[in-house]
């Protein structure tokens, strides 16, 4: 099997995942040593906030998911926390094949899902690429992040998050995939250091708190106002985001499928 994902220093090489399912991963990797599963909140929560490539797989994605979920009783938080000292790429299972039972239970019981990820992006460019099938939540996330001063673009290609099998879209109303560039995620931690040692101190920047507050506001708006789920392109050739998003000519999207 081959690898994708990232190690403790950042994103990986854009090649195939080592594992094609949770059963394959669990048969080889050791829980409590190589990874741990973090979760909180009621399984039947209206919103699931997840990071299936958390810990040192895509550094900063798990911390952001945890912050956005907060302690609200209507929100379910889930994270696969990659704990290896190196080679956390091995723990990356693309989102369309991520079938860990706890994650599926949390998302399928929810009305909507926010799924946080990391991609390398262009050097020094703090960018968020947003995609997914929950049209209302996509629009709210784009609006709130833009209003808070963050650069946002439409997630395209393999990180578009529009495949119905993507775990974020297993919620009844679909979901949103929030892809954060490496430069953006580094800005969440003092000195731009997103190593595990720094992340586990709990130290966060004002940028981290402002970003989380914006996404949290989007989540609250979605809970208050029912929205619609986008059709998959296979069902409708006209499928697209209902709200245009600003684009950047200085972005670099990853090659692997989420």
Backbone as CSV, one residue per row, in Angstrom:
resi,resn,N_x,N_y,N_z,CA_x,CA_y,CA_z,C_x,C_y,C_z
1,UNK,0.838,-1.197,0.000,0.000,0.000,0.000,0.873,1.248,0.000
2,UNK,0.368,2.325,-0.561,1.144,3.555,-0.617,0.565,4.603,0.303
3,UNK,1.210,5.784,0.349,0.883,6.764,1.360,0.311,8.065,0.818
4,UNK,-0.377,8.790,1.703,-0.734,10.182,1.463,-0.873,10.845,2.805
5,UNK,-1.300,12.135,2.827,-1.527,12.799,4.106,-0.351,13.655,4.489
6,UNK,-0.009,13.704,5.765,1.116,14.522,6.199,1.747,13.929,7.439
7,UNK,2.983,14.338,7.679,3.618,13.938,8.918,3.546,15.116,9.881
8,UNK,4.384,15.127,10.897,4.289,16.191,11.893,4.722,17.539,11.345
9,UNK,5.307,17.558,10.153,5.798,18.810,9.597,4.860,19.415,8.565
10,UNK,3.819,18.715,8.143,2.913,19.300,7.164,2.368,18.267,6.210
11,UNK,1.710,18.735,5.146,1.009,17.844,4.242,1.952,16.967,3.430
12,UNK,1.353,15.919,2.906,2.164,14.914,2.252,2.301,15.058,0.761
13,UNK,2.452,13.945,0.062,2.957,13.923,-1.296,1.912,13.708,-2.361
14,UNK,0.636,13.664,-1.971,-0.408,13.537,-2.967,-0.479,12.174,-3.628
15,UNK,-0.165,11.113,-2.897,-0.254,9.770,-3.437,-1.369,9.019,-2.727
16,UNK,-1.596,7.784,-3.140,-2.738,7.039,-2.626,-2.607,6.749,-1.136
17,UNK,-3.773,6.653,-0.468,-3.788,6.315,0.952,-3.231,4.918,1.188
18,UNK,-2.630,4.746,2.347,-2.146,3.413,2.731,-3.321,2.494,3.039
19,UNK,-4.358,3.044,3.695,-5.518,2.244,4.083,-6.759,2.716,3.332
20,UNK,-7.563,1.753,2.908,-8.779,2.080,2.191,-10.020,2.039,3.039
21,UNK,-9.880,1.696,4.309,-11.032,1.631,5.202,-10.532,1.684,6.639
22,UNK,-11.481,1.905,7.560,-11.112,1.926,8.975,-10.662,0.544,9.440
23,UNK,-11.302,-0.503,8.965,-10.936,-1.861,9.374,-9.475,-2.145,9.041
24,UNK,-9.018,-1.696,7.886,-7.624,-1.896,7.500,-6.682,-1.145,8.431
25,UNK,-7.033,0.100,8.741,-6.187,0.908,9.624,-6.121,0.296,11.023
26,UNK,-7.281,-0.034,11.564,-7.347,-0.541,12.933,-6.642,-1.887,13.096
27,UNK,-6.532,-2.638,12.005,-5.873,-3.937,12.075,-4.356,-3.805,12.176
28,UNK,-3.830,-2.631,11.833,-2.377,-2.428,11.807,-1.894,-1.422,12.844
29,UNK,-2.596,-0.312,12.967,-2.187,0.762,13.872,-2.723,0.494,15.284
30,UNK,-2.050,1.042,16.282,-2.409,0.781,17.676,-3.072,1.999,18.307
31,UNK,-4.316,1.819,18.755,-5.024,2.919,19.419,-4.315,3.251,20.733
32,UNK,-4.184,4.546,21.020,-3.505,4.996,22.214,-2.016,5.183,22.022
33,UNK,-1.488,4.667,20.922,-0.068,4.822,20.595,0.076,5.586,19.282
34,UNK,-0.557,5.082,18.243,-0.485,5.716,16.923,-1.598,6.737,16.705
35,UNK,-2.715,6.544,17.365,-3.855,7.441,17.197,-4.773,7.331,18.401
36,UNK,-5.649,8.290,18.530,-6.755,8.194,19.482,-7.958,8.881,18.863
37,UNK,-9.124,8.485,19.313,-10.361,9.101,18.848,-10.895,9.992,19.960
38,UNK,-11.089,11.250,19.651,-11.669,12.211,20.594,-13.117,12.472,20.167
39,UNK,-14.011,12.506,21.122,-15.398,12.835,20.800,-16.088,13.378,22.044
40,UNK,-17.111,14.168,21.811,-17.876,14.753,22.915,-19.226,15.192,22.397
41,UNK,-20.184,15.291,23.317,-21.514,15.752,22.944,-22.442,14.598,22.620
42,UNK,-23.731,14.868,22.530,-24.723,13.815,22.274,-24.646,13.293,20.851
43,UNK,-24.788,11.990,20.687,-24.756,11.375,19.356,-25.869,11.939,18.482
44,UNK,-27.003,12.282,19.055,-28.135,12.801,18.288,-28.121,14.300,18.103
45,UNK,-26.966,14.941,18.194,-26.876,16.400,18.060,-27.285,16.839,16.663
46,UNK,-27.795,18.082,16.552,-28.251,18.586,15.258,-27.097,18.900,14.321
47,UNK,-25.913,19.182,14.875,-24.737,19.486,14.066,-23.559,18.653,14.531
48,UNK,-22.831,18.078,13.581,-21.590,17.361,13.880,-20.419,18.205,13.383
49,UNK,-19.406,18.353,14.206,-18.191,19.079,13.836,-17.041,18.081,13.933
50,UNK,-16.388,17.811,12.810,-15.443,16.704,12.772,-14.091,17.096,12.155
51,UNK,-13.076,16.303,12.483,-11.752,16.406,11.862,-11.238,14.978,11.722
52,UNK,-11.467,14.371,10.577,-11.085,12.970,10.394,-9.600,12.831,10.065
53,UNK,-8.915,13.964,9.888,-7.458,13.970,9.680,-6.817,14.883,10.708
54,UNK,-7.245,14.733,11.964,-6.780,15.605,13.032,-5.440,15.196,13.604
55,UNK,-5.100,15.793,14.742,-3.798,15.544,15.340,-2.701,15.999,14.401
56,UNK,-1.701,15.163,14.181,-0.579,15.507,13.310,-0.754,15.006,11.886
57,UNK,-1.972,14.593,11.525,-2.229,14.212,10.129,-2.338,15.485,9.294
58,UNK,-3.227,16.379,9.689,-3.339,17.711,9.085,-3.417,18.698,10.250
59,UNK,-2.244,19.073,10.724,-2.114,19.830,11.972,-2.966,21.088,11.983
60,UNK,-3.692,21.274,13.083,-4.551,22.438,13.261,-6.005,22.173,12.947
61,UNK,-6.293,21.127,12.165,-7.690,20.859,11.812,-8.475,20.354,13.019
62,UNK,-7.857,19.502,13.823,-8.534,18.987,15.011,-8.760,20.058,16.053
63,UNK,-7.759,20.917,16.250,-7.892,22.000,17.232,-9.005,22.957,16.834
64,UNK,-9.121,23.232,15.522,-10.183,24.133,15.081,-11.557,23.484,15.242
65,UNK,-11.666,22.208,14.924,-12.945,21.516,15.091,-13.386,21.540,16.550
66,UNK,-12.445,21.285,17.439,-12.738,21.278,18.872,-13.228,22.644,19.337
67,UNK,-12.570,23.690,18.857,-12.935,25.050,19.270,-14.307,25.448,18.735
68,UNK,-14.578,25.104,17.488,-15.862,25.460,16.890,-17.004,24.708,17.558
69,UNK,-16.773,23.445,17.875,-17.817,22.657,18.546,-18.115,23.219,19.919
70,UNK,-17.081,23.603,20.662,-17.286,24.168,21.994,-17.998,23.188,22.904
71,UNK,-18.758,23.727,23.833,-19.441,22.897,24.831,-20.953,22.894,24.639
72,UNK,-21.414,23.326,23.464,-22.860,23.409,23.251,-23.459,22.007,23.145
73,UNK,-24.578,21.790,23.791,-25.145,20.449,23.867,-25.736,19.978,22.542
74,UNK,-26.004,20.894,21.603,-26.584,20.485,20.331,-25.515,20.121,19.300
75,UNK,-24.250,20.132,19.693,-23.155,19.880,18.754,-22.369,18.632,19.157
76,UNK,-22.081,17.798,18.187,-21.268,16.603,18.391,-19.893,16.845,17.804
77,UNK,-18.843,16.626,18.578,-17.464,16.796,18.120,-16.802,15.436,17.958
78,UNK,-16.037,15.286,16.873,-15.314,14.031,16.620,-13.976,14.360,15.969
79,UNK,-12.923,13.672,16.412,-11.608,13.855,15.802,-10.819,12.560,15.818
80,UNK,-10.208,12.240,14.675,-9.165,11.219,14.654,-7.857,11.965,14.880
81,UNK,-7.223,11.711,16.018,-6.015,12.403,16.436,-4.799,11.545,16.112
82,UNK,-4.053,11.941,15.062,-2.834,11.221,14.701,-1.727,11.527,15.688
83,UNK,-1.168,10.504,16.324,-0.224,10.682,17.425,1.189,10.185,17.124
84,UNK,1.449,9.721,15.925,2.767,9.186,15.614,3.835,10.274,15.722
85,UNK,5.051,9.872,16.085,6.142,10.839,16.115,6.560,11.226,14.706
86,UNK,6.260,10.374,13.747,6.473,10.657,12.327,5.583,9.711,11.532
87,UNK,5.390,10.012,10.264,4.607,9.117,9.414,3.115,9.142,9.669
88,UNK,2.580,10.259,10.133,1.132,10.337,10.339,0.346,10.264,9.039
89,UNK,1.041,10.397,7.903,0.406,10.199,6.601,-0.276,8.839,6.517
90,UNK,0.271,7.865,7.207,-0.296,6.517,7.172,-1.745,6.487,7.661
91,UNK,-2.124,7.432,8.491,-3.451,7.424,9.111,-4.505,8.132,8.268
92,UNK,-4.108,8.665,7.124,-5.046,9.396,6.276,-5.913,8.434,5.480
93,UNK,-7.220,8.474,5.731,-8.205,7.758,4.915,-9.065,8.822,4.253
94,UNK,-9.154,8.814,2.948,-9.908,9.850,2.251,-11.355,9.894,2.735
95,UNK,-11.935,11.067,2.716,-13.244,11.284,3.343,-14.368,10.459,2.738
96,UNK,-14.254,10.075,1.477,-15.297,9.250,0.861,-15.227,7.800,1.319
97,UNK,-14.125,7.430,1.985,-13.977,6.055,2.480,-13.825,6.003,3.998
98,UNK,-13.968,7.143,4.647,-13.780,7.164,6.104,-15.026,6.585,6.769
99,UNK,-14.875,5.395,7.348,-16.035,4.658,7.858,-15.862,4.194,9.299
100,UNK,-15.094,4.938,10.088,-14.977,4.592,11.510,-16.367,4.688,12.141
101,UNK,-16.826,3.669,12.869,-18.207,3.623,13.349,-18.647,4.825,14.172
102,UNK,-17.783,5.331,15.047,-18.164,6.473,15.868,-18.398,7.722,15.046
103,UNK,-17.573,7.916,14.029,-17.740,9.076,13.150,-19.040,8.959,12.360
104,UNK,-19.306,7.784,11.830,-20.546,7.584,11.065,-21.774,7.801,11.942
105,UNK,-21.719,7.320,13.184,-22.858,7.486,14.092,-23.118,8.961,14.375
106,UNK,-22.048,9.716,14.592,-22.197,11.135,14.905,-22.761,11.908,13.727
107,UNK,-22.250,11.636,12.538,-22.653,12.422,11.367,-24.033,12.027,10.856
108,UNK,-24.309,10.738,10.762,-25.593,10.316,10.202,-26.771,10.690,11.102
109,UNK,-26.520,10.913,12.378,-27.591,11.330,13.289,-27.816,12.841,13.256
110,UNK,-26.924,13.572,12.593,-26.996,15.037,12.589,-27.724,15.561,11.353
111,UNK,-28.189,16.799,11.460,-28.817,17.463,10.318,-27.768,18.045,9.388
112,UNK,-26.657,18.490,9.967,-25.592,19.097,9.172,-24.237,18.765,9.785
113,UNK,-23.190,18.923,8.969,-21.845,18.583,9.424,-20.832,19.602,8.915
114,UNK,-19.915,19.981,9.781,-18.747,20.790,9.424,-17.528,19.899,9.532
115,UNK,-16.775,19.759,8.448,-15.614,18.888,8.434,-14.372,19.714,8.130
116,UNK,-13.414,19.736,9.060,-12.214,20.563,8.920,-11.041,19.738,8.398
117,UNK,-10.305,20.333,7.454,-9.156,19.689,6.833,-8.027,20.693,6.643
118,UNK,-6.858,20.162,6.296,-5.735,21.016,5.951,-5.179,20.641,4.596
119,UNK,-4.752,21.644,3.823,-4.023,21.389,2.593,-2.815,22.320,2.573
120,UNK,-1.819,22.014,1.727,-0.592,22.798,1.759,-0.831,24.220,1.277
121,UNK,-1.393,24.397,0.101,-1.630,25.731,-0.443,-0.354,26.416,-0.877
122,UNK,-0.485,27.620,-1.398,0.671,28.396,-1.837,1.436,28.919,-0.621
123,UNK,2.728,29.038,-0.756,3.564,29.519,0.340,3.111,30.891,0.813
124,UNK,2.962,31.033,2.109,2.620,32.304,2.756,1.222,32.820,2.420
125,UNK,0.381,31.992,1.808,-0.978,32.419,1.468,-1.973,31.753,2.418
126,UNK,-2.586,32.553,3.278,-3.595,32.051,4.215,-4.938,32.012,3.496
127,UNK,-5.414,30.827,3.186,-6.608,30.674,2.352,-7.503,29.581,2.908
128,UNK,-8.810,29.757,2.760,-9.779,28.718,3.086,-10.533,28.356,1.826
129,UNK,-10.594,27.073,1.497,-11.372,26.583,0.369,-12.596,25.862,0.934
130,UNK,-13.781,26.303,0.536,-15.022,25.788,1.115,-15.831,25.041,0.058
131,UNK,-16.308,23.860,0.424,-17.152,23.072,-0.468,-18.127,22.236,0.331
132,UNK,-18.894,21.385,-0.362,-19.863,20.539,0.324,-21.254,20.689,-0.235
133,UNK,-22.181,19.856,0.244,-23.541,19.814,-0.293,-24.572,20.581,0.522
134,UNK,-24.207,21.094,1.696,-25.154,21.897,2.474,-25.031,23.351,1.999
135,UNK,-25.873,23.718,1.033,-25.763,25.027,0.387,-25.900,26.178,1.379
136,UNK,-26.829,26.032,2.322,-27.052,27.107,3.288,-25.830,27.303,4.178
137,UNK,-25.263,26.205,4.671,-24.112,26.316,5.555,-22.879,26.797,4.787
138,UNK,-22.715,26.359,3.545,-21.627,26.862,2.710,-21.700,28.383,2.625
139,UNK,-22.892,28.897,2.320,-23.070,30.346,2.184,-22.781,31.072,3.487
140,UNK,-23.231,30.516,4.611,-22.999,31.152,5.907,-21.505,31.157,6.258
141,UNK,-20.813,30.041,6.003,-19.386,29.969,6.312,-18.608,30.981,5.471
142,UNK,-18.924,31.045,4.189,-18.249,32.002,3.304,-18.489,33.435,3.783
143,UNK,-19.739,33.749,4.090,-20.082,35.111,4.523,-19.362,35.489,5.813
144,UNK,-19.420,34.611,6.805,-18.846,34.948,8.108,-17.319,35.035,8.058
145,UNK,-16.670,34.130,7.343,-15.217,34.189,7.248,-14.756,35.427,6.477
146,UNK,-15.456,35.730,5.395,-15.104,36.919,4.618,-15.298,38.182,5.448
147,UNK,-16.405,38.245,6.172,-16.676,39.414,7.016,-15.628,39.571,8.112
148,UNK,-15.045,38.454,8.543,-14.027,38.495,9.591,-12.634,38.779,9.033
149,UNK,-12.534,38.956,7.727,-11.267,39.338,7.116,-10.426,38.205,6.571
150,UNK,-11.015,37.009,6.427,-10.270,35.869,5.913,-10.509,35.683,4.425
151,UNK,-9.480,35.254,3.708,-9.591,34.979,2.279,-10.254,33.625,2.076
152,UNK,-11.251,33.593,1.193,-12.025,32.376,0.958,-12.143,32.133,-0.540
153,UNK,-12.070,30.876,-0.933,-12.252,30.500,-2.324,-13.123,29.253,-2.404
154,UNK,-13.605,28.955,-3.601,-14.401,27.751,-3.810,-13.496,26.533,-3.869
155,UNK,-13.792,25.526,-3.081,-13.036,24.272,-3.144,-13.375,23.565,-4.447
156,UNK,-12.350,23.164,-5.181,-12.572,22.574,-6.496,-11.871,21.228,-6.611
157,UNK,-12.251,20.500,-7.644,-11.592,19.235,-7.943,-11.720,18.230,-6.823
158,UNK,-10.598,17.648,-6.426,-10.629,16.553,-5.459,-10.898,16.991,-4.033
159,UNK,-10.913,18.280,-3.775,-11.254,18.740,-2.418,-12.587,19.490,-2.406
160,UNK,-13.391,19.323,-3.461,-14.661,20.045,-3.556,-15.646,19.642,-2.467
161,UNK,-15.523,18.415,-1.965,-16.410,17.964,-0.890,-17.840,17.742,-1.314
162,UNK,-18.084,17.517,-2.613,-19.463,17.381,-3.097,-19.882,15.939,-3.377
163,UNK,-18.986,14.993,-3.172,-19.372,13.598,-3.396,-20.302,13.162,-2.272
164,UNK,-21.430,12.528,-2.592,-22.367,12.124,-1.533,-21.781,11.141,-0.535
165,UNK,-20.729,10.412,-0.917,-20.106,9.472,0.009,-19.133,10.148,0.968
166,UNK,-18.794,11.401,0.709,-17.928,12.139,1.641,-18.600,12.142,3.009
167,UNK,-17.845,11.841,4.048,-18.468,11.697,5.366,-19.213,12.959,5.795
168,UNK,-18.757,14.139,5.383,-19.466,15.351,5.796,-20.868,15.411,5.205
169,UNK,-21.075,14.764,4.050,-22.382,14.779,3.401,-23.287,13.637,3.843
170,UNK,-22.843,12.861,4.819,-23.685,11.784,5.334,-24.724,12.298,6.325
171,UNK,-24.611,13.565,6.726,-25.663,14.185,7.543,-26.904,14.340,6.673
172,UNK,-28.076,14.398,7.287,-29.319,14.413,6.519,-29.426,15.621,5.596
173,UNK,-28.845,16.750,5.995,-28.891,17.948,5.169,-27.614,18.218,4.415
174,UNK,-26.714,17.240,4.388,-25.427,17.442,3.740,-24.445,18.112,4.692
175,UNK,-23.314,18.490,4.166,-22.298,19.085,5.024,-21.427,20.078,4.294
176,UNK,-20.433,20.579,5.028,-19.470,21.533,4.482,-18.067,21.049,4.800
177,UNK,-17.200,21.064,3.791,-15.802,20.720,3.972,-15.004,22.017,3.980
178,UNK,-14.316,22.271,5.081,-13.540,23.503,5.255,-12.063,23.144,5.152
179,UNK,-11.435,23.522,4.036,-10.033,23.226,3.780,-9.195,24.459,4.117
180,UNK,-8.264,24.318,5.042,-7.442,25.427,5.506,-5.999,25.236,5.043
181,UNK,-5.443,26.253,4.401,-4.072,26.144,3.905,-3.083,26.052,5.056
182,UNK,-1.870,25.576,4.739,-0.855,25.453,5.781,-0.529,26.808,6.401
183,UNK,-0.419,27.842,5.559,-0.102,29.179,6.082,-1.172,29.643,7.060
184,UNK,-2.428,29.370,6.752,-3.525,29.755,7.646,-3.425,28.997,8.957
185,UNK,-3.221,27.691,8.884,-3.170,26.884,10.108,-1.973,27.243,10.978
186,UNK,-0.863,27.568,10.354,0.294,28.013,11.144,-0.012,29.303,11.902
187,UNK,-0.831,30.160,11.282,-1.163,31.434,11.931,-2.015,31.255,13.172
188,UNK,-2.531,30.062,13.385,-3.361,29.780,14.562,-2.529,29.575,15.834
189,UNK,-1.206,29.392,15.655,-0.352,29.045,16.789,0.817,30.025,16.913
190,UNK,1.255,30.307,18.139,2.334,31.279,18.350,3.576,30.941,17.536
191,UNK,4.123,31.955,16.872,5.339,31.765,16.095,5.141,30.950,14.837
192,UNK,3.888,30.674,14.471,3.635,29.860,13.286,4.070,28.413,13.437
193,UNK,4.223,27.971,14.680,4.698,26.611,14.968,3.501,25.721,15.294
194,UNK,3.154,24.819,14.346,2.012,23.935,14.616,2.454,22.503,14.922
195,UNK,3.632,22.378,15.514,4.089,21.071,15.977,3.180,20.594,17.115
196,UNK,3.197,19.313,17.356,2.348,18.763,18.424,2.709,19.359,19.782
197,UNK,4.004,19.557,20.013,4.438,20.102,21.298,3.801,21.458,21.568
198,UNK,3.743,22.304,20.565,3.135,23.624,20.735,1.619,23.514,20.810
199,UNK,1.028,22.713,19.952,-0.430,22.584,19.947,-0.947,22.091,21.294
200,UNK,-0.215,21.181,21.929,-0.696,20.606,23.175,-0.527,21.532,24.372
201,UNK,0.183,22.645,24.212,0.242,23.624,25.305,-1.072,24.372,25.452
202,UNK,-1.902,24.322,24.407,-3.163,25.064,24.418,-3.006,26.498,23.966
203,UNK,-1.803,26.913,23.625,-1.573,28.288,23.182,-2.173,28.501,21.799
204,UNK,-2.957,29.558,21.655,-3.614,29.889,20.399,-3.479,31.387,20.139
205,UNK,-3.549,31.781,18.891,-3.441,33.189,18.538,-4.815,33.836,18.445
206,UNK,-4.817,35.149,18.335,-6.072,35.884,18.131,-6.703,35.479,16.803
207,UNK,-5.869,35.150,15.805,-6.379,34.705,14.504,-7.172,33.418,14.652
208,UNK,-6.669,32.494,15.443,-7.377,31.237,15.706,-8.748,31.510,16.311
209,UNK,-8.793,32.368,17.323,-10.058,32.644,18.001,-11.043,33.368,17.083
210,UNK,-10.525,34.269,16.265,-11.393,35.013,15.352,-11.957,34.097,14.270
211,UNK,-11.135,33.187,13.785,-11.579,32.231,12.765,-12.659,31.315,13.329
212,UNK,-12.406,30.778,14.510,-13.378,29.877,15.142,-14.698,30.583,15.410
213,UNK,-14.632,31.827,15.856,-15.851,32.582,16.136,-16.667,32.785,14.870
214,UNK,-15.992,33.022,13.739,-16.697,33.228,12.481,-17.412,31.953,12.034
215,UNK,-16.718,30.812,12.119,-17.343,29.554,11.701,-18.456,29.162,12.673
216,UNK,-18.244,29.441,13.949,-19.277,29.149,14.937,-20.544,29.971,14.655
217,UNK,-20.362,31.222,14.271,-21.509,32.069,13.941,-22.255,31.508,12.736
218,UNK,-21.511,30.993,11.763,-22.132,30.384,10.587,-22.935,29.147,10.978
219,UNK,-22.374,28.351,11.871,-23.071,27.147,12.339,-24.364,27.501,13.055
220,UNK,-24.337,28.523,13.887,-25.542,28.943,14.613,-26.603,29.429,13.643
221,UNK,-26.212,30.201,12.629,-27.174,30.677,11.624,-27.826,29.507,10.907
222,UNK,-27.034,28.491,10.598,-27.572,27.318,9.899,-28.567,26.573,10.778
223,UNK,-28.304,26.495,12.064,-29.215,25.798,12.970,-30.535,26.535,13.116
224,UNK,-30.478,27.856,13.012,-31.688,28.660,13.192,-32.558,28.708,11.945
225,UNK,-31.925,28.647,10.770,-32.664,28.773,9.515,-32.409,27.542,8.654
226,UNK,-33.423,26.701,8.458,-33.241,25.521,7.621,-32.804,25.926,6.216
227,UNK,-31.910,25.131,5.634,-31.422,25.428,4.290,-31.702,24.283,3.351
228,UNK,-30.999,24.281,2.228,-31.199,23.222,1.260,-29.897,22.486,1.006
229,UNK,-30.036,21.271,0.536,-28.886,20.445,0.181,-28.692,20.532,-1.317
230,UNK,-27.444,20.755,-1.747,-27.144,20.808,-3.167,-27.236,19.415,-3.778
231,UNK,-27.730,19.314,-5.029,-27.678,18.018,-5.707,-26.239,17.704,-6.082
232,UNK,-25.931,16.428,-6.230,-24.602,16.045,-6.686,-24.509,16.294,-8.183
233,UNK,-23.334,16.660,-8.717,-23.201,16.910,-10.150,-23.708,15.776,-11.023
234,UNK,-23.608,14.539,-10.528,-24.096,13.409,-11.311,-25.605,13.469,-11.512
235,UNK,-26.294,14.139,-10.585,-27.743,14.243,-10.663,-28.187,15.509,-11.378
236,UNK,-27.347,16.530,-11.349,-27.715,17.808,-11.956,-26.479,18.474,-12.531
237,UNK,-26.386,18.590,-13.884,-25.208,19.202,-14.489,-25.063,20.663,-14.147
238,UNK,-26.108,21.288,-13.623,-26.051,22.707,-13.284,-25.672,22.942,-11.839
239,UNK,-25.332,21.825,-11.139,-25.024,21.953,-9.717,-23.877,22.916,-9.486
240,UNK,-24.031,23.750,-8.438,-22.964,24.685,-8.104,-23.270,25.368,-6.814
241,UNK,-22.361,26.173,-6.326,-22.580,26.909,-5.101,-23.569,28.027,-5.363
242,UNK,-24.460,28.265,-4.407,-25.479,29.276,-4.584,-24.932,30.672,-4.396
243,UNK,-23.790,30.809,-3.725,-23.195,32.109,-3.478,-21.795,32.155,-4.059
244,UNK,-21.515,33.061,-5.025,-20.175,33.123,-5.589,-19.160,33.456,-4.513
245,UNK,-17.950,32.906,-4.627,-16.910,33.173,-3.661,-15.721,33.796,-4.359
246,UNK,-15.021,34.734,-3.690,-13.836,35.313,-4.281,-12.766,34.264,-4.471
247,UNK,-11.981,34.389,-5.530,-10.921,33.437,-5.794,-9.572,34.106,-5.706
248,UNK,-8.547,33.287,-5.588,-7.188,33.802,-5.509,-6.351,33.162,-6.591
249,UNK,-5.536,33.934,-7.284,-4.666,33.383,-8.309,-3.410,32.787,-7.711
250,UNK,-3.231,32.946,-6.409,-2.018,32.468,-5.742,-2.291,31.271,-4.855
251,UNK,-3.203,30.395,-5.255,-3.482,29.245,-4.410,-3.004,27.981,-5.091
252,UNK,-2.670,26.998,-4.285,-2.247,25.692,-4.779,-3.091,24.634,-4.119
253,UNK,-3.866,23.919,-4.899,-4.726,22.877,-4.364,-3.987,21.556,-4.374
254,UNK,-4.279,20.681,-3.402,-3.633,19.384,-3.348,-4.187,18.464,-4.412
255,UNK,-3.444,17.398,-4.718,-3.854,16.499,-5.787,-4.673,15.325,-5.290
256,UNK,-4.644,15.035,-4.006,-5.313,13.830,-3.547,-6.790,14.078,-3.287
257,UNK,-7.525,12.994,-3.364,-8.946,13.035,-3.066,-9.157,13.076,-1.564
258,UNK,-10.092,13.902,-1.109,-10.389,13.959,0.321,-11.170,12.737,0.713
